């Protein structure tokens, strides 16, 4: 192995142009991968799942559990590679979640759940659908619709125009509507008139059902023309409903409008949304497909919303963005970029202080971004997203272990040779042999040292479920960065030493290095003189650290302040929507009154219209 490592160093010194070209290719490929790699604020730790949402309006939770939830759960139990099934039954709503083992992809889960759902016999009126594949961190965008139109009209625009357009954006899994009133046409029957005409509500229901259809006919040929004959019966407006014939009383038709009033109404409201001074609005929540790049999806959403506001929607209807994931992702990128820049500057400063040479400082500092970009390229190839935890795990001290040793060894060897032969002769002579000998003498040790660090990450790859999804990207990122650092140390660093260490190589001392040398040697002499005291002191420090560690707090995820607070108030189940909305608005007004720092307040009461 030692011979192999030395051969790599020799190859790098003899093929400097090729090594520099490969490094330049790494730089451009890394920048490209960084721009096209999905960056998440936090990793998605949820397992692959298939969620079945069933709505059956007007039915109690007991009926939903008995007639919907249990039959669906029973059929789903036979799905292979499932880990568990969870369910919840509410008034008019059933949610069955099938969770799968690690390694199962979303397409398999969705397809199997869909096939099994076809075999479930649900009651008439129960509408079941499968939620698109998205994780716990899938919500990336929220918006409200501002307009002076009635709330029913705004809801219709959301359901039939805006939602359809936003679903066409690549990467969007679902658009959930919250608040508003879903418009319906209501027939208010007069019992007295029904009795006078000897009719029942069932007669009215059947008459309306049979009248709201189109029927196909045939083709009539007349001369050289062909005419399609069909019966048009779909209802278009309230007057059409009122003119439906229920039955004939002799030769007189009895119409719907003779026994009932037809009005525009809405379905029972399930939730209400408020935004700042507005108390009743329509909100849209955009959910992203698992594995997509949130930055790219949000960019597509913004472009589509701009198009809707400028070209599609009426002038008095506008979409206003409330929250999107961009700020959170930007904070993540800012944090990682800040750490990267600070690491480069700090390392450069320390190296320059102790070596007192800008060439060696440049070689060492340039390895940090190159190793980072190598890790990003490997993540892109593997298809793993980058996040705050994985990118924040990069330890620049570990990455530069090999580079520092090689650069310092070569620098000292070159400075010694320059001192022996003189500066003029040193500038003219070939340094290839000196670099090869000095770098090769430590290259094998560096190889094994970094290899041990990479092997130390192997236990993390054995993690499963939540901890696996949380920390496996960290292990891959750090492992790839260490691998990139190892490759660069054996190829790029010797080649750069050959190019830059050509003349004026002189090992200099400065005030700081002399101070550290004097202090360190003094501390060593003192510690060696008082061995027992030194050992006792450090044992005391170790005991104190252990005590503090046992009482030190911990957190599951790092804090990332995006300036938003989510407040949730739980009320008794018997409280109606009107009262809970009143309490919500009262809380909102108190917050806006007492806290001037608040930018906006978005309130949600109840649940979305689709049961999500």
Protein Blocks (a to p, Z undefined) as FASTA:
>chain_A
ZZmmmmmmmmmmmmmmlmmmmmmmmmmmmmmmmmmgccdfbdcfbdcddddddddehiaf
klmmmmmmmmmmmmmmmpghiabdcddddehiacddddddehiafklmmmmmmmmmmmpc
cdehiacdddddddfklpfbdcddddfbdfklmmmmmmmmmmmmmmmpghiabdcdeejj
dddddddddfklmmmnopafklmmmmmmmmmccdddddddehjbccdddddfbdfbfklm
mmpcfbdehjaccdfklmoccdddddddfbdcdehjbfbdcdddddddehiafklmmmmm
mmmmmmmmmmmmcfkbccddfbdcklmmmmmmmmmmmmmmmmmmmmmmmmmmmnopaklm
mmmmmmmmmmmmmmmmmmmmnopacdfklmmmpcfklmmmmmmmmmmmmmmmmmmmmmmn
opklmmmmccklmmmmmmmmmmmmmmmmmmmmmmmmmmmmmpghjlmmmmmmmmmmmmmm
mmmmmmmmmmmmmmmmmmmmmghpacdddfklmmmmmmmmmmmmmmmmmmmlmmmmmmmm
mmmmmmmmmmpccdfbdcddehiacddddddfklcfklmmmmmmmmmmmmmmmmmkbmbd
cddehjdfkoZZ
